Amino acid sequence: ASSTPSGLGGAKIFRLVPPPTLIELTGFDAQGAWRRVILNWTTASEKDNAGFNIYRAETENGEYVKINAALIPAKGSVAQGAAYKFVDWSVEKGKTYFYKLEDIDISGIATQHGPASATAKSLYMMMFGK
């Protein structure tokens, strides 16, 4: 059963949730490399996209912290998406990291995607595939 707060004459109360940003993300992945993690993402289309931020955590459900110094500018359009790359150099060899991608539209509305994870590799790991 539902109840109507008194004084509202039967009006229903709705909470407005901002719509997600208008990008079509087609891929977001993280790849471990020697002493770094490489993040790649692609969009099929972007409408009113201002750009992207990257967040990193040490566990999947841990605290995510923004790691890019400035907004990564949008390159796509409504008619055509774009490919992006970000290299995280501030990682420890052999450690796994989790990343979330955040797109921000020109009105300041943000939507997060992910997480994606990767392990930064040591020279030994690169040579022997471990």
Secondary structure, DSSP 8 states (H G I E B T S, - for coil): -----TTSTT-----------EEEEEEEEEEEEBTEEEEEEEEEEEESEEEEEEEEESSTTS--EE--SS-EE----SS---EEEEEE-S--TT-EEEEEEEEEETTS-EEEEEEEEEE-B-HHHHHHT-
